[in-house]
Amino acid sequence: MAETAEATRLFLLTPIRADPASFPALLAEALEGGDVAAVLLALGDGGSDAEALAADLVPMVQKAGAAALVSDDTRIAGRLRADGVHIATGLGDLRLAVESSHGKRTVGAGNIHSRHTAMEAAEIGADYIFFGRLHGDTHGPPHPKALDLAQWWSELTEIPAVIMAGRSIASVGEAAATGAAFVALNDAVWAHDEGPRAAIRQAHVVLNEMGRRAA
């Protein structure tokens, strides 16, 4: 087991269809809860409304010191001056995104379900590899396959791994124990009984405890 939990940071996902009226306040609360490395704005199929919401969220995320990433659309990422793009639509699109970024924008690889695909994404030039499905936190713990892949990858290479945690804040510990550089959270934050600020704080308690054990 990799002993790097003290270095693990949080990677926050937005809901696929966030409410434009209420979600900005929820995101602001989450960002006040503690360090968040990145926020992935999941545009889904929301069209112009989703882009308009993302336009409001990108500067909020960046002001908080986190990287603002856009899912699967390099043009929108460019228009919004986001920090990066997350590509989960295949290696061909990943290659195009890497080539168009010219090293100026983070390009992450998602929808990675095998060791072979992870290696191909790294060879193309992905800046991070995301293990688990976006919004795949349908159970309390992380998915076993994502855990296996993240641990294998973290022991193999310095290219950062992002692992999708489960619906429970406690799952942050199991995810971080793989050695992944980032743990992704979705419903564990937005559906938390005490709100997103408390969820992020509790996630940091778990990470800090993992760090003390690793030390």
N, C-alpha and C positions, 0 to 999 in steps of 0.2 A: 504493500500500500504506500503510495507516495505521501510524503510528509510535507506538504506545501500549503496546508489549509490556511496558515497565517497570511499568505499572499493572495488568497482567493478574493475576488471582488464580485459585486452583484451586477447583473445584466438584466435590465427590466424590460418586459414586453408590454405593449399596450394591448387592450382588447381589440379584436378584429373590427368590431363595430362600436367604437366608443361614442358616448353621447356628447355631442359638441357643447351642450349647455353645461353639463356637470363634470365632464372628465378633466378639463384643465385644472380645476381646484383639487381633484383627487391626485393628479400627478404632482402638483405642487406640494401636497402633503407628503407624498412618498419621498420626494427629493429632500424634504426637510428632515426625514427620519434618519439619515446617515449617508455615508458614501455610496454612490451608485456610479459605476464606471461608464455605463452606456444605457441608452433607452432606444429600443427598436420600435419604430412607429409602424405598426402593421396596418397598411392601408386597405387591405382586402380588396373588395370590389366596390368600394364606396364612391369611386369616381371623383368628381370635382368637390363634393362635400368633404370627402376624406382628405383630399389635398388641402382644402381650406383649413381643416382642423390641424393637419400636420404643420401648416404654415404658422399657426399660433404656437404650436408645441415646440418646434425646433429651437427658437430663441430662448424659451423657458428652460429647456434641457441644457443648452449651452451655457446659459447664465449660471446654472447650478454647478457647472464644472464637469458635466457628463458629456459623452459623445452622443450626438443625435444621428441615428441610423434610420434609413428608409428601406422598406421591404420591396425588392424586386423591380425597382424603377429608377434607373440612373438619371433619366431626364428630370423627374421630380426632385430627386436628390440634388441635382445641379441647380435647379430653379430655386430651391429652398435654402441652398448653401448648407446642406447637411454635411456632417462629418464623414458619412460613409453610406454604403448600401449593402443590404443583406440579400444574397441571391439564392433562392431555393427552387429555381425553375430549370435546373440542369446545368451540366458542365459547359455547354455551348454558350449559354447566357453568362455564366461565370467568366469565361474567357473574354467575352466582349466587354464585360464590366471592368475587368482588370486592365485590358488594353486601353479603354477609354479613360480610366482614372489617372493614368500617367504618374502613378505613385503619389498623387495628391489627396486621394480619398481612400478611406478604409473600405476594403471589399471582403465581406465574409461569405463563407460557403455554408448553406443549409441543405436540408433534405439529404443528409449523409447517413446511409444505413449500412455501410460495409467498410471494411478496412481498405479494400481496393479503391473505392470511390473517394475515401478520405485522402489517400495517397495521390490520386489523380488531381484532386482539388488543390492540394499543396503544390504539386508540380506546375499547375496553371498560375499559381501566385496568390492564392487566397491568404488574407491576413489572419483569419481565424477559421476554425472548423467547428460547426455547431452540431452537437450530437443530441438526438431526440427530435421529435416533431415540434415545430412552433405551436404553441397552445396545445401541446400533447400532455398537459398535466391533468389527466383525467382521473388519476388515483393519488392517494396520499404520498407514496414514495415515488422516486424517479423510476423510469422504465429500466428493467434489468439490462437490456441490450445497450441502452445509452450509457449506463454505468460501465459496462464492459469495454465499450469502444473508447470512452473518455479516459479510462485508466490506461488502456493500451497506448493511446495516442500521447498522453502526458508523459509516459515513461519513454516514448520513442523519440520525440522531437520537441523543439522549443517553440514551434508554431502554436499559439494559444488554442486551447480547447474551451468551448463553451458547452455546458451540459444543462439540459432542461431539467429543472427540479420538479417535484410533485406538487400537489395541492396543499401540502402541509408545510409550514415554516420549518418544522423539524427535519424535513427532507433535505434542507440546505446542508446539514452535516454530512449525510450520506453522499450527496453530490460532490461536496468539497473534498471528501476523503479520496476521491479518484485522482486528485492532483490537478484537476482542471483549473485553469486560470480564472474562469468566470462561471458563476452559477446563475442560470436564467430563472426568473420568477414571473409568474403571471397571476393566476387566480389566488395563489397563496397571499398575494398582496391586495388585489382588488376585492376579494371576497372575505377578507379577514374581519372577524367580528369586531375588532377594536379599531379598524380603519387602516389605511395604507401607511400612515406614519408609524404606528405601533408595529405593523408587520415588518417594515424595514429595520426598525430598532431591534426587534426580536431576532431577525436574521443575522444581524451583527453580533448579538449575544452568542448565537450558535457558532459563528465563524471565529469569534474570539476564544471561545472554549476549545474549538478544534485547534487553534493556534497554540494555546497553552499545552495541550496534550502532545502536539508535535514537537514542541520545544523540550 
